[in-house]
Amino acid sequence: MSKSKLILTFFFIFLFLDANAAQNRINFYVPSELLSDTSVNIALADAGMLLKQSFPHTAVSINEVSGNVNIRLNVRAVRHKLLHKPPFKVLTKLHGYHVTSASIAEGAGVTVTITAETPQGIVNGIYGLLQHKLGFRFYHPKDTYVPIYEKWPLPSRFDFSGEPVFAKRGFHMHTMHPVELTEPLFDPDVPFGTDEVKQYIDWLVRNGQNVFQFWVLRTADRTIWPEYASQYIRYAKARGLETGAVISLSTLQQKAFQAMEVLRPESYEKQIDRNIGWLMQVPFDYVCIDFTMGEFLPDLAVLMPDKKRYIMELISKKYHRKVFENTHVIKRRHSETPSYAGMLIHSVMFYGLADSKAPVYGNENIRFMYDLLLENKDIRETWYWPESSYWVTFDTSVPLFLLPYLKSRYEDIELLKDDGAAGHVTFTSGWEWGYWLIDYSIARFTWHLYENGRELKVREDFALTELFGKDSVGLWHKAVLIQEKYLKNGNLIALMAAKTPFEEMPYPFNRTFQPTSGSFSVVKAALPVIGDRHRERMKKQAALLDEFWQRFSAVTDKLENMHGDTEFMKDTLRAEIINGMRVTALRAKHRELTLLAAAHRNTNLRDSSEYYVDSLLSQAADIRKKAETIVRQQELIYRYPLSLIARKTSTHTSYTFGYLYPVSDLYFWKREEEQVKVSRFDAFFMNIWNFTKTLGLDGLF
């Protein structure tokens, strides 16, 4: 008997003995061909544990005597069709599942049958039954909602099915940032590090995902990391996930793993051979390559096309791993990519592929990325690679709870569902302050569900309305529209997000990454003389910030009084969401006050006065202190240690703190007050960034 079979057998014997005398029984009937599949094996053990928690007075068994609920797993005999690689539309259907229920005999219980064409489809069906029929919720790796039942709650007859929108669905953990799993992924000495990573892998599988990738960092210990990483990568593969390493040819910034260093006195091919050979000790399924030296830095795919071909052929032909090319929203001249290589089409922040305005990285919009996707989808395996959070001075680090992420990700998936894109892999960069809900929602968006042949459509805010109750539907719709109107379409996000470090650099280093507020930014107020026209426009922006604050605060007040289920976990999740909304509203008010103070700093104007400016800054400080109280409350319910994610600490990244460290004292808010006081708007004022490390100049040699 294999080790996995032995573990599963003992697990179910334990569950059986625990309730041996119980009349109620949930029994899985599993054919031997599925018992030999590791992904099904682990899913059965996980489902058994969850069902035992949900049905405390019910036995859970496998291939034992008939229970009053019998769950049959059935794989259709289509394996001969899988001997070749099927088209992605066919593969998508193979990952789906069909669940039916029928009475055994009057009063004798029910038989639930889960049918799929692959073991992965069976796994999806098991979790689909738990989540979409029995009411389990896999919100966060550390937050699983388990409903409690005395008896089987489902009707004796139903027909339920699920079909993924994309063949490949998953998440990219952006480990260039000091987020929750960066250190557990790279540091074997992190307590329970592999357990933390495996917990996330479980979350992915439970939510119907089958891809997991992350940036490999060049700070990884070359001696011990491959063996350490192989532990959780093997677990991910055992659970049915495809695993990917994201690397670069020679990216400098943020400690990216480099296949070569451009100024190292050794041939590029030898460097590539050695470094890729080291990486391939870890059993990744595929490798994604960034060919730029960094954002707004040279593109080596254009400058060194022979090295692009060399590394791609090495990975594909020698190591037999799939290889992908990364893209970015910075417009570049694209070099030739071999047809066997896939491509990841990126988008950033809360902007969508079809948005008419997306003023990021110097663009008017990013529709050209959609064009690039359409150009490549029939040539190569093409995945969409959008963001659910950005981190650097934009969302979680401020903090802001930005609802447009939900709308854009939902609309992009609706746009792509019939275009033939093979995959959807979400770039995630931190889960606190409600961003777990964005990821949870996106995972659901990647599936089509059907009840008795009728599609169960969801809205972009379904998870929020589910948490807060059906009476909250209208309020959440209003909350999303308010943020869309003011922050995204009205571009107030350019003021509410903090300035990125390089935007405050002198020319020519002041590259634009995030949305800008044009000629009316707060920087204008630092000029020795500012005219009435500019000041009036800044006052109009301040008025819009105040309008947003009032409208969004009013919706938040009403939502706070909404009560859905009263379970402790859901109460805590609701409190987290409300805190995120409160701080977002307060941020608008704070920015209004600092913007007005900046506009009135010019003492050459008749109605300027130090008293007026000091009063505005005093009010801004009061707002900040009110928001700090919410931060203290929120820190009490962070899911990971404060020392890891919200304080100064050593990391494998180019940052000397966790990703929520700027939130801990509302650093950006305080800095903006001080900037106005002393008219210092340069990148080095109250600086927390290490520019040398972020640029990664050490990666040249």
Secondary structure, DSSP 8 states (H G I E B T S, - for coil): --HHHHHHHHHHHHHHHHTTT-S-EEEEE--HHHHT-HHHHHHHHHHHHHHHHH-TTSEEEESSS--SEEEEEEE-S-GGGGSS---HHHHHHHT-EEEEEEESSTTS-EEEEEEESSHHHHHHHHHHIIIIIS--EEEETTEEE----SS--S-S-EEEEEEESSSEEEEEE-TTS--TTHHHHH-TTSTTHHHHHHHHHHHHHHTT--EEEEE-BTTS-TTTHHHHHHHHHHHHHHTT-EEEEEEESS--GGGB-BS--TTSSS-HHHHHHHHHHHHTTS--SEEEEE-BSSTTS-BHHHH-HHHHHHHHHIIIIIS--EEEEE--SS--------TTSEEEEE--TT--TT-S----TT-S--HHHHHHHHHHTTTS-EEEE-BS---TTTSTTTT---THHHHHHHHHHHHHTTTT--EEEEEE---TTTHHHHHHHHHHHTEEEEETTEE----TTHHHHHHH-GGGHHHHHHHHHHHIIIIIIS-THHHHS---GGGGS-TTS----S---GGGSGGGGGSSS--HHHHHHHHHHHHHHHHHHHHHHHHHHHHHT------HHHHHHHHHHHHHHHHHHHHHHHHHHHHHHHHT--TTSTT--HHHHHHHHHHHHHHHHHHHHHHHHHHTT-SS-HHHHSSB---SSS-SB-TTHHHHTTHHHHHHHHHHHHT--STTTT----HHHHHTGGGG-
